[in-house]
Amino acid sequence: MDPAVSPAIDVTVPEAPPLPGLSFRHYRGPEDHPALVRTQNRQWEADGEPDRETVEAMDADFAHLTNCDPRRDLLIARIDDVVVAWTRVSWDDQNDGSRRYRTEGYVDPAWRRRGIGAALLPWGVSRLRQIGNEHTFDGDRWFAAWLDDRDRGGYELVTEAGFRPIRHFWLMVRPTLDDIEVADLPVGIEVRPVAATDLRAVYLADCDAFRDHFGAVDDSEVAFQRWASHPATDPRMMIIAWDGDEIAGGVICAIWPVENEANGYLRGWIDSVFTRRPWRRRGLAAALIGRGLLLLRDQGMTSAQLGVDVANPHEATRLYAAAGFQPDRTRTVYRLDWNGAPVRPDR
């Protein structure tokens, strides 16, 4: 049997540093989630990243992954059987017709600067190249990494490996939920409560609205089940605008109690703001954002946040600034060309 598909067999990583007790193995199943979540959250906390993962959310995500087999595509680093780092790879087809092969990784801050991340990154790129070589695809292919800009170690790692920044994102915060302006809906549009039976239509409408944006959309049934089963997905937290039987747009909100407790605030997320093409340029998004902010305030939140592509072609940053949001921190997408130099970070 190929050791790459056997979670019981340790994996040899050529770039592994000579640390006592260091070993690597593949993902075994949900039993690994508590350790993976702990490592991820420790990295985020060390970098000043307020987001927090939960075991429940990871359970939902990993039960419905697309273009990723975690038993082959996730590698765990351990010191004496204690998880200290991990990396996962996946791929997707971008809206511009290219195919992105993405690597992500997390290292417990207590084990940084020991060469573990520098071993995991080339393993991930090598695994992605193996996956890509099995694909029949004639378009542009590229490797990607996505980093919070406060992760200086990650930045040094990927740039030394030849990745370059290609896209920037803001996380914007509305520091209070006072003075919320709620504009009128466009004529013929109404907001109705979302039933569980509406969730698939909401998800597909959201996907449709983002087909002309940077990145990718996944409207598969598996992706819908991943979203619908996620603990943050709640029909009561959705402001959906209808034009007759058609969804024109929406605002999807979420609250993460674990994140709020860790950071000592009461902050809600505007997870998605979408307007489908036939209903754009009519003030719909602004009207829905105001209603979303009221919803978060009614749930006891005192501030709100959202993420946005800085180069969004529909002037989303201006829209959010008008709604009271301010840039708080930045994230960057990094690219390595498919035929770029081999990834061998020198540390």
N, C-alpha and C positions, 0 to 999 in steps of 0.2 A: 504493500500500500504506500502511496505517496505520502511522506511525512507532512506535507503541506495541508493535507485534509484530515489529519489525525490529531485532535486536540490533546491526546494523551502523551504525545511524543514531543520532547523539546525541539525547538527550531534552532538551527545554526545560523547566526547572523555574522557575516564576515567582518563587518566594521565594529563589532562589539568591543568595548574597552575592557581591559583586564581588571575588572572589579571583583573582589572576592564575593562569591555567592550569586553573581549575576547569571540569570538564565532567561530564555525567551520561550514562550509557548503561544499557541493559538487559543482563541476564544472557546470556552466550553459550553456556554449557555447562560441563561438568566442568573445562575448562581454567581457569575462574575460581576453582575451589575453593581452591587454595593461598592466593591473595590474600584471599579471604573469611575463611578460617580464621585467617590471620595477623592481620587486623584485629579479628576477634572476640576472639581470645585476648589481644591487646594491651589491649583495653578491659577484659576481665575481670581481667587482671593489675594494671592501674592502679587498679581499684576494690577490690582485695583479694579478688576472687572466685576461689576455688581451682579451679573447674571449668576444663576445657580441651577444646576441640573438636579433632578430627582430620580430615584430608582423607578418610581411609577411611570415617569415620562419615558425613561430609557426602555422600560418593559414594553410600552406601547410602540415606540419607534422600532425596536429590534424585532418585534413580532410581525412587522409589515415593511421590511426593507425592500427597496428596489435597486437593481444593479449593484448589489453587494451581498456576498455570502460571508457573514462574519466568521464562520469557521475556517475560512481560507484567507479572508481579507482583513482580519483584525489580529494584531500581534501585541502580546503583553510582555512587558519586561518585569522581572521579579528579582528581588534581593532576598535570598533565603526564604522563598515562597511568599514574600510580601510584595504586592503589586506596587511598583514605583513609577511606571510609565506605560503608555499604550498608544497605538496608532491604528487608524482604520482608513481604508481606501474605498472609493466608489467612483462611478462614472455617470454622466448624463449627457443628453443631447441639448445643446444650447439653442436659444431662439434664433441666433444668427446662422444656424446650420452647422456649426462646429461641434465637436465632441470633446467634453471636458473630463479629464481623469483627475480626481481630487484626492489629496491626502490631508489628513488632520491628525494631530497628535497632542498628547498631554504628558508632562513630566512633573512629578511631585517636586515642589521647590527645594526640599531637603536633598534632592539628588540631581539638581541642575549642575551644569558645568563639569560633568563627569564623563561626557561623551555618549550618554545614552540616547539623547535626541539625535545626535549626529549619526548614530547607528540606525535608528528607526526610520529616518527620512529616506536614505537610499534603499532600505528594504521596501518601503512603500512605493517608491517610484519604480523599482524593479518589478514589484508585483503588478503595478498598473501597466507597465510595458508588456508583461506577460499576458494580461487580460486584453490589452489593445491588439496584440499580435494575433489573437484569436478572432478578432472582429473583421468583418468585411465592410470597410468604410473608406470612401474616397475623399471625404472632406477634410478640413483642417482639424487636427487633433492636438491637444495641449494638456500639460499638467498644471494643476492649480493648487494653491494653498490660500487659506483665508485666515487672517490674523487680526486681532485687536492690536492697535498701534501701541498700546502700553506693553505689549509682550516683546521687549527688546531682545531677549534671547532667541525667540522664534524668528524675529526679523533678521538677526545676524545669521541664523542657521539657514534660512531659505535663500537669502541673498548671496551668501557664500556658495550655495549650491547652484547658483545661476538663475534663480527666479527673479523676475522684475515686476514692479507694481504696475497694474493696468487699470485699476478701478478703485475708487474711494467711496466709502459710505460714512454717513453721520449717524450717530445715535443722538436724537434730539429729545430734550426734556422740557416739559411745561412745568415750572417749579411750583405753581399753585393751580388749584381748580376754581379760582375766583374769576369773576368777570367773564364768564363764558358767553360768547355770542352765538346764537342759534338762528341761522338764516332760514328763510322759507324754502320749502322744497320747490323745484320746478313744477310748472303746471302739468297735471296729469300723472305725477309721481306720488306714491304713498308709501309709508313705512308700515309694515305689518309684523306682528310677532312671528318668530321663526319656530316652526314645529320640527320635531325630529325627522319627519318625512321630507322636510325641505333641505336637509343638510347636503345631500348630493347635488342638488341644483345650486346651492350657495357655493360649494367647492368648485364646481365646473365653471360657474360664472367668474369666480376669482381667477381661476386658471386662464380663462378666455381673456380677461382684462390685462393680464401680464404677458401675453404672447409677443407684444412689441416692445418689451423692456429688456434690459441686460439680464442675462442669466437663463434659467430654464424653468419650464413648467412641466409637471407630471400629472396628467389627468387620468392615470390608470386606476383601476379599481383597488389595487393594493395601496397606492398612495392615498386614495380617499379613505380607506379603512385606517391607515396610519393616522391621518388627521382626525377622523371622527372618533377614534378611540383614545386620543391624547387627553390627559386629564385637564388640560387648559381649554379644551374645546367645549363650549357651553352655549346652546342656542339662545339662552337668556342674555348672553353678552354680545349679541349681534344686532346691528342696526342695518337692516336690509331694505333697500328701496326697490319697489316694484312699479313697472309700467304695464298694467294689466297682468298677464300671466308671465311676463318676462322680468327677470332681475336686471335692473339697470346699473346697480352699484351697491356698495356696502362698506361698512366699517365693522371689523371684527376685533373685539376687545378681549383681554385676558388679565387675570390677576394671579401672581405667583407668590403665595404666602411665604414660602421658604426664602425666596429672594428678599421680600420685604423684611422678614425677621432678621436676616443676616445683615442687612444694611440699615436697619433702624428707621425705615420710612414706610409710608403707605402709598405705593406707586402702582398704577395700573398701566397696562400696555395697550396701545393701539396697534394690534398685531398686523392688520392689513387694512389699507384704504384702497378701494378699487372702483373704477368706473369703466363700464364697457364702452367701446368706441361709439356706438350710435348716440350715447347720452352724454358725451363729453362737451366741455366748454359751455355748460349751462348752470354752473354753480352747485352741482349736485354734491361733489366731494366736500366742499366747505360746509354745506348744510348737514351732511352726515357726520363730519368730524365734531361739530358742535354737539350733536346729539350723543355721540360716543363719549365725549368728555362729561356730559351730564350723567350718563349711565355710570361711569367710573366714580363720579362724586357721590351718586346715590348709593354706591356700594361701599362707601366709607373711605375712598381714596382721597389723598390730598395733593397728588401730583400725577403726571402721566409721561410716558415716553414712547418713542417709535423709532424705527430705523428707516433710512432713506438713501438711495443712490444719489450721490452728489451731482452726477451728470444725468440725472433723470430727464428725458427729453420733454416731459410734460410740466416742467417747472414745479415739481412737487415741493422742493425746498422752500420756494416762495409761498406756496400754499400753507405749509406747516408753520412758517414764521408768522404769517398773518393770523394763524390760530393760536399764537402765543408760545410756540416751541422754539427752543434755542439749542444750537449745537453744544453737545456735552463731551463727546469723545468720538474717535474715528476708527474705522476698520478698513482694511485694504485687501483686495484680491491680487495675488501674485501669480504670474504665468511663467512657465518654462516650456519652450517649444519642444514638440515631440522629438525632433532631431537635434535637440540641443546637446551640450556637453554632458557626459555622465555626471551623476550627482555623487560627489564624494566630499562632503564638508570636511575641512581640515582641522578638526578638533573633536 
